[in-house]
Amino acid sequence: METTAAFRGLSCTACGAETDGTADRCPDCGGVLVGDYDTQALTPADLPDAPGPGRFEPLRPFARAETVSIGEGATPLVPVPDLADELGVGAAYVKDEGRNPTGALADRKLSLAVTAATQRGTERVLTPSTGNGAQASAAYAARAGVDSKGFVPSRCPFLNKAMVNVHGGDMRVVEGRYDDAVAAFDDATDEADDDWASVAPGHPFRIEGATGVAFEIAAELDWAVPDAVVHPTGHGETIVGLERGFAAAEASGLTDAAPRLYAAQPETTAAVADAAREGETEPVTVERPDTIVGPLEVPEPAAGAAALTALDRTGGDGVAVPDKEILQGAVDGCEMGPETGATGGTAVAGARALAERDAFAADDTVVLVNPVAGSKEADLLRSHLMSQGI
């Protein structure tokens, strides 16, 4: 593969084994792989004058010219003073990932995962998805000139299904929930030819794509990192990417610290959050996942163990919140800051629960990540308001 000079290959988060950039999981133990870099000392002046993730090329696996991109990244960090007052902290911000091209943070991940796949010469990328990942995969595959196929559960939102097709992607709608879509994906890939590549959750370059969120947060705060970041968590790969991104910024000298990370999840699907609260190193599979927040209804997180390690390294934690509080958090989030859907409402509800646990200090700067555009989940919020007679 054509990578940046800094990128040395991949290393396993579980056993430490090193491998090249062509593996999806550790060949020794099956653990999650992350990028291994020869990090050089940097100052902000050393970074390229480029928009979006391309500005951080010295800390990324692919050069801007080699990256499959449709303008992802460079999302705003929006101050939310009313939320800061409510949480009792010095400042609060929302990193609004809903501004990405297909309306989700998944764009950052699939940009690099599809880049890696096409550099291997693949003709088709495949992924199971709750919805947003399949849509992003179709969009970036179309940009790269390769085929795509998503495996989604029947409850996947119509908007995602429609846009997969609009982007020219193939799709299999599987009766049931996300784990049924994963089973169908596994069966299909067992029988597939050699011209395909998986870009499924837990893919190392999906994790690398998430590091850009950390770089941008730090840059937008003039390289003074926040004290805490609250992220709505499904598979845990963004938690891993955030920890890796903030650690890389610190190692390069761009920052002098890293924030605490908090994984917020619906209480009925809280494999990572519950394990973190209990001090476990492995998430326990959720037998009957059932949350209104479809993107987070993940019973067996693909990067769960690696996410727990990341939370522990940063001194963070997990927080599980009920759907009712998530929906109210989304509505309140829309009133206080950028348009927020149920997925982003999980961060609002999570931050409120963390504040009640005294997780934040009075002078803390807290960043909430909004992973999905509110307009993609408008029906959930409208139903919530109607149930209240509004």
DABEL-V662232 format. One record per residue. N is the residue number from 1. OMEGA is omega in whole degrees, 0 to 359 (999 if undefined). Layout:
n=N omega=OMEGA
n=N omega=OMEGA
This chain:
n=1 omega=176
n=2 omega=184
n=3 omega=177
n=4 omega=181
n=5 omega=183
n=6 omega=186
n=7 omega=183
n=8 omega=183
n=9 omega=182
n=10 omega=176
n=11 omega=185
n=12 omega=179
n=13 omega=183
n=14 omega=186
n=15 omega=179
n=16 omega=180
n=17 omega=180
n=18 omega=179
n=19 omega=180
n=20 omega=186
n=21 omega=184
n=22 omega=182
n=23 omega=176
n=24 omega=176
n=25 omega=181
n=26 omega=180
n=27 omega=181
n=28 omega=186
n=29 omega=181
n=30 omega=181
n=31 omega=180
n=32 omega=179
n=33 omega=176
n=34 omega=181
n=35 omega=176
n=36 omega=188
n=37 omega=168
n=38 omega=188
n=39 omega=179
n=40 omega=175
n=41 omega=183
n=42 omega=166
n=43 omega=178
n=44 omega=180
n=45 omega=180
n=46 omega=184
n=47 omega=179
n=48 omega=175
n=49 omega=185
n=50 omega=178
n=51 omega=172
n=52 omega=184
n=53 omega=180
n=54 omega=179
n=55 omega=185
n=56 omega=182
n=57 omega=180
n=58 omega=181
n=59 omega=185
n=60 omega=185
n=61 omega=185
n=62 omega=175
n=63 omega=180
n=64 omega=184
n=65 omega=182
n=66 omega=186
n=67 omega=174
n=68 omega=188
n=69 omega=170
n=70 omega=174
n=71 omega=178
n=72 omega=177
n=73 omega=183
n=74 omega=179
n=75 omega=185
n=76 omega=170
n=77 omega=191
n=78 omega=176
n=79 omega=180
n=80 omega=186
n=81 omega=179
n=82 omega=178
n=83 omega=177
n=84 omega=179
n=85 omega=181
n=86 omega=181
n=87 omega=182
n=88 omega=181
n=89 omega=183
n=90 omega=181
n=91 omega=175
n=92 omega=180
n=93 omega=170
n=94 omega=172
n=95 omega=193
n=96 omega=180
n=97 omega=174
n=98 omega=179
n=99 omega=178
n=100 omega=188
n=101 omega=178
n=102 omega=174
n=103 omega=181
n=104 omega=175
n=105 omega=179
n=106 omega=180
n=107 omega=179
n=108 omega=183
n=109 omega=183
n=110 omega=174
n=111 omega=183
n=112 omega=179
n=113 omega=178
n=114 omega=175
n=115 omega=180
n=116 omega=181
n=117 omega=182
n=118 omega=177
n=119 omega=175
n=120 omega=178
n=121 omega=181
n=122 omega=177
n=123 omega=184
n=124 omega=176
n=125 omega=183
n=126 omega=175
n=127 omega=164
n=128 omega=184
n=129 omega=169
n=130 omega=176
n=131 omega=185
n=132 omega=179
n=133 omega=178
n=134 omega=178
n=135 omega=179
n=136 omega=179
n=137 omega=179
n=138 omega=181
n=139 omega=183
n=140 omega=174
n=141 omega=178
n=142 omega=179
n=143 omega=182
n=144 omega=180
n=145 omega=176
n=146 omega=180
n=147 omega=176
n=148 omega=173
n=149 omega=177
n=150 omega=176
n=151 omega=187
n=152 omega=177
n=153 omega=182
n=154 omega=180
n=155 omega=175
n=156 omega=182
n=157 omega=180
n=158 omega=181
n=159 omega=179
n=160 omega=181
n=161 omega=181
n=162 omega=185
n=163 omega=172
n=164 omega=180
n=165 omega=179
n=166 omega=178
n=167 omega=177
n=168 omega=182
n=169 omega=173
n=170 omega=185
n=171 omega=170
n=172 omega=177
n=173 omega=186
n=174 omega=179
n=175 omega=178
n=176 omega=184
n=177 omega=188
n=178 omega=181
n=179 omega=175
n=180 omega=177
n=181 omega=177
n=182 omega=179
n=183 omega=178
n=184 omega=176
n=185 omega=180
n=186 omega=179
n=187 omega=182
n=188 omega=183
n=189 omega=175
n=190 omega=183
n=191 omega=186
n=192 omega=176
n=193 omega=185
n=194 omega=185
n=195 omega=182
n=196 omega=176
n=197 omega=176
n=198 omega=170
n=199 omega=185
n=200 omega=176
n=201 omega=184
n=202 omega=178
n=203 omega=184
n=204 omega=182
n=205 omega=166
n=206 omega=178
n=207 omega=179
n=208 omega=178
n=209 omega=181
n=210 omega=180
n=211 omega=180
n=212 omega=177
n=213 omega=179
n=214 omega=181
n=215 omega=183
n=216 omega=178
n=217 omega=181
n=218 omega=181
n=219 omega=182
n=220 omega=175
n=221 omega=180
n=222 omega=175
n=223 omega=169
n=224 omega=190
n=225 omega=176
n=226 omega=177
n=227 omega=183
n=228 omega=175
n=229 omega=180
n=230 omega=184
n=231 omega=172
n=232 omega=194
n=233 omega=173
n=234 omega=180
n=235 omega=180
n=236 omega=184
n=237 omega=178
n=238 omega=174
n=239 omega=178
n=240 omega=180
n=241 omega=177
n=242 omega=180
n=243 omega=180
n=244 omega=181
n=245 omega=179
n=246 omega=178
n=247 omega=179
n=248 omega=178
n=249 omega=179
n=250 omega=181
n=251 omega=181
n=252 omega=182
n=253 omega=178
n=254 omega=177
n=255 omega=179
n=256 omega=180
n=257 omega=175
n=258 omega=184
n=259 omega=168
n=260 omega=178
n=261 omega=179
n=262 omega=177
n=263 omega=179
n=264 omega=182
n=265 omega=171
n=266 omega=187
n=267 omega=179
n=268 omega=179
n=269 omega=190
n=270 omega=183
n=271 omega=181
n=272 omega=184
n=273 omega=181
n=274 omega=180
n=275 omega=179
n=276 omega=180
n=277 omega=183
n=278 omega=179
n=279 omega=180
n=280 omega=178
n=281 omega=178
n=282 omega=175
n=283 omega=176
n=284 omega=180
n=285 omega=178
n=286 omega=186
n=287 omega=182
n=288 omega=179
n=289 omega=182
n=290 omega=177
n=291 omega=178
n=292 omega=182
n=293 omega=186
n=294 omega=182
n=295 omega=182
n=296 omega=180
n=297 omega=184
n=298 omega=185
n=299 omega=182
n=300 omega=186
n=301 omega=184
n=302 omega=179
n=303 omega=187
n=304 omega=182
n=305 omega=179
n=306 omega=178
n=307 omega=178
n=308 omega=176
n=309 omega=180
n=310 omega=178
n=311 omega=181
n=312 omega=181
n=313 omega=184
n=314 omega=184
n=315 omega=180
n=316 omega=186
n=317 omega=174
n=318 omega=178
n=319 omega=181
n=320 omega=185
n=321 omega=182
n=322 omega=181
n=323 omega=182
n=324 omega=179
n=325 omega=177
n=326 omega=180
n=327 omega=178
n=328 omega=176
n=329 omega=179
n=330 omega=179
n=331 omega=179
n=332 omega=178
n=333 omega=178
n=334 omega=181
n=335 omega=184
n=336 omega=188
n=337 omega=182
n=338 omega=181
n=339 omega=188
n=340 omega=175
n=341 omega=182
n=342 omega=179
n=343 omega=177
n=344 omega=177
n=345 omega=176
n=346 omega=177
n=347 omega=179
n=348 omega=180
n=349 omega=179
n=350 omega=179
n=351 omega=178
n=352 omega=179
n=353 omega=178
n=354 omega=178
n=355 omega=178
n=356 omega=177
n=357 omega=181
n=358 omega=179
n=359 omega=183
n=360 omega=174
n=361 omega=185
n=362 omega=181
n=363 omega=181
n=364 omega=166
n=365 omega=185
n=366 omega=177
n=367 omega=173
n=368 omega=177
n=369 omega=174
n=370 omega=190
n=371 omega=189
n=372 omega=178
n=373 omega=180
n=374 omega=182
n=375 omega=179
n=376 omega=182
n=377 omega=186
n=378 omega=182
n=379 omega=179
n=380 omega=182
n=381 omega=179
n=382 omega=179
n=383 omega=178
n=384 omega=180
n=385 omega=179
n=386 omega=179
n=387 omega=178
n=388 omega=179
n=389 omega=181
n=390 omega=999
